[in-house]
Amino acid sequence: MAAAAAVLSPASRAADPAESSSRADRPEAPAAVVVRPGDSLWSLAERHRPDRDPVVVVDEIRRLNGMDGYLVYVGQRLLVPTDR
């Protein structure tokens, strides 16, 4: 009986409208990208979050990656915010 409750419990939570709406409010995990030739924080911000102000996204990229400055290097792996 406990096994049935354990199996059915996650399914019932998935159908709970309150739970699914709270998931929609949570930001998605950042995506990892590799810096390509010609990339800058600004171009990464515009490419990955075109719906938002690039100044805000650049600051978020810097925060996610613990960056003090604004320089990026080809081959560097960075976390970028995503809405997906």
C-alpha positions in Angstrom: 0.0 0.0 0.0 2.9 2.4 0.8 4.4 1.6 -2.6 1.1 2.6 -4.3 1.0 5.9 -2.3 4.6 6.6 -3.3 3.9 5.9 -7.0 0.6 7.9 -7.1 1.8 10.8 -5.0 4.1 12.4 -7.6 1.3 12.1 -10.2 -1.2 13.8 -8.0 1.2 16.6 -7.4 1.8 17.1 -11.1 -1.9 17.5 -11.6 -2.2 20.1 -8.8 -2.8 23.5 -10.4 -1.2 25.4 -7.5 2.0 23.4 -8.0 2.1 23.8 -11.7 1.5 27.6 -11.5 4.3 27.9 -8.9 6.7 26.2 -11.3 5.9 28.8 -14.0 6.9 31.5 -11.6 10.3 30.0 -10.9 13.1 31.1 -13.2 14.7 28.4 -15.3 18.2 27.2 -14.6 20.9 29.1 -16.5 22.2 27.7 -19.7 25.9 27.0 -20.3 27.4 28.6 -23.5 30.9 28.7 -25.0 32.2 32.1 -26.1 32.8 32.2 -29.9 35.0 34.6 -31.8 33.4 38.1 -31.9 31.2 37.4 -28.8 30.9 40.0 -26.0 28.8 40.1 -22.9 26.4 42.4 -24.8 26.1 40.1 -27.8 25.5 37.1 -25.5 22.8 39.0 -23.7 21.1 40.0 -26.9 21.3 36.5 -28.3 20.1 34.6 -25.3 17.6 37.1 -23.8 16.4 39.3 -26.7 13.2 40.1 -24.8 15.1 41.9 -21.9 17.3 45.0 -21.5 20.8 43.9 -22.4 22.3 46.0 -19.6 20.3 44.0 -17.1 21.2 40.7 -18.7 24.9 41.6 -18.9 24.8 42.2 -15.1 23.1 38.9 -14.6 25.7 37.0 -16.7 28.5 38.7 -14.7 26.7 37.7 -11.4 26.1 34.1 -12.5 29.8 33.7 -13.4 31.4 35.7 -10.6 32.9 38.1 -13.0 34.6 41.4 -11.9 35.1 42.8 -15.4 33.5 42.7 -18.8 36.0 40.7 -20.8 35.2 37.3 -22.3 37.6 34.9 -24.1 37.0 32.6 -27.0 36.4 29.1 -25.6 35.3 30.4 -22.2 32.3 28.6 -20.8 29.7 31.0 -19.3 26.3 30.6 -17.6 23.6 32.8 -19.2 20.1 33.4 -18.0 17.3 31.7 -20.0 13.6 31.8 -20.1 13.2 28.3 -21.5 
